[in-house]
Amino acid sequence: MTSPAMPDYKLLIDIGNTFLKWGLFRATEGRAADNRLDSGHVLLEEIPALAAQFSKLQAPSQIVISNVAGTRERTTMIRVLEVWPDGPAPHWVIPQAQQCGVVNHYRNPAQLGSDRWAALIGARALLFARPVLVVVCGTATTIDYLAPNGEFKGGVILPGVGLMLRSLHHHTAALPDAGG
């Protein structure tokens, strides 16, 4: 991994059910794709190895983390970030009742996954006052509806494609273990 061209960059991290995905982005306005400096992913059990990669970089100006994997991975990530003793405290994405034009009517707003919340906010920022169906396919597949007024109307969580294929293979009499 190479050091970013600009010392002022953000580190964005998504800790999912299977992988941790990370990206370094210039700390400027504009499309994320145009500002991406570097990115990668590791299996959850490989998170500690990120310390060696990150230690080669200057501390980012901001760290934003979405974590749906639980407290063990959160604790491990905190240890990894200690490679920058003078680095900023990470901002952990926690779903709110209302944020960035998106309204969450859950009785306990934090019960909605932080990854789903971030995707809803991103969809609102990209498409503003349009109805949006946000579909994310990973270990789990989520389908969420965002109304034109920014209200999260609900959604579903389904097994991801890999989980569905393995389940069908293991729980049916003659279905082969298909690759796709």
N, C-alpha and C positions, 0 to 999 in steps of 0.2 A: 504494500500500500504506500502511496506517495503522500507527502504532506500537502495539504490544500494550498493553492496559490495565494489565497488571502487568509490572514490570521483570524479574521472575524467570520466565524462560521457557526452553524447550529448542528447539533447532533440529535437526530430523531431516531427513536428506538420503539419497535413494536415487539413486545414479548407475547407470542401467541401460544397455542396449545402444543405445538411441535417445534417451531423454530423461533429464534429471535432474529428479526430483520432490522438493519440499521442503515442510516444514510447520513452523509455529511452534506450540508447545503450552505451556500453563501448566505450570509445574514442580510440579504437585500430583498426588496420587493420584486415580484415577478413570478413567472411560472416555475414551479418546483423543478420540472424537468430541465429547464434552462440553467438552474442554479445548483444542480447536483454535482458534487465534487467526487464522491466515492460512495460505495454502498456494499453491503454484503449480508450474509445470513449464516447462522450456525444453529445446530440442534441445541435444545435447552441444556443438555448435559455438557455442551462445549462452551457455555457462556464464560467460565473462568479464563479460557484461552484468549478472550478478547482483550484482557489486560495487557498482554504483550503487544498486540496490534495498536491499541489506543495509546500506550505509553510512548510511541514514536511521534505522536501528534502534540501540538500545543493544545492547551485547554480550550474547549469551545466557549463561545460567548453565551450559549444557552443549550440546555439539555432538556428534551421533552420525551417522556416515556409513557407508553400505553402498555399495561400489563394485565393479561387475563390468566396468566399461568399460576398465580398464587404467591404466597409470602416467601417461600423458599427461593424462587427465582428473583423476587424483588431484593431479598437480602444479598444474594449472589451478585446481582447487578450493582448494588450499592458498593460492594467490595471492589468490583472491577473499576468503578468510577474513582476510587481512591488513588488511581494513577495520577490524577490531577489534584494535588492537595489544595491548590489555590483555585480550582475550578468552581463553577457555579453549582448551587444546589439544584438537583434535577426537579423539573416540574412534572409531577405525575398526573396524567389525565384521569380525572374523576368526573363521571357524569353528574351534571347539575340539573336543577329544575328548569333552568333557562340559561343559555349561553350562546353567544354569536348568532342570535336570531333563530335558534332552535329551542323548542319547548318540549320538555320531557314530563309526561304526566304520571310516571311511575310513582306510587306512594313513597317508595324509597328510590330516588333517582339513581343512586350509586349501584343499584341492582342491575341496571343495564350495563352490558360490557363496555369497557372503555374503548375498545376497538370499534364497536358499533357506533358509539357516541362520536368518536373522531370522524368516522366515515360519514355520518349524518351532517356534521358541521362542515366537512369538506364539500359534500354535495350541495349544501345550502350556499356556500361561498361560490361555487362554480356556476350554479344554475338559478340562484336566488329565488324568485317567486314563481317557481314552476313545481308541479307535482313531480316527485322523484321516487323511483324504486331503486334502492341501494342494495346491490347483490354482491356479496363477498364470498369467494370460494376458497376455502383452506381446509384445515382438518375438519372444521364445521362449515356448512354453508349457511349464511344468514341472508334473509330477505326482509328489508325494512321499508316502510312507506313514510315519506315525508310530504305533508300537505303543502300547498303553495304558500300558506301563511306561516310555515316553519314548524308546525306541530308534528311531532313524531306520533303517528297514529298506531304504531305497533308493527310487529313482524314475527318471523319464525326463525327458529334455529333447527337445521336439519344436519344429519351426518354429511360430511364431505364425500366427494366421489370415491376416494380411497377407502373410507370407512364403509360406505355402502357396498362397494364391490367385495371387500373382505367379509362383510356380514352375509351377503348373498352366497358367497362361496362356502362359508362355514355352516350356514343354516339351511341349505337346500341340498337335496339328494344328489343331483347330478350337474350342478352348475360349475364349470371350471373356474379356476382362479384367473380371471381375465386381467390383462394389463391396461385396459382403457375402454 
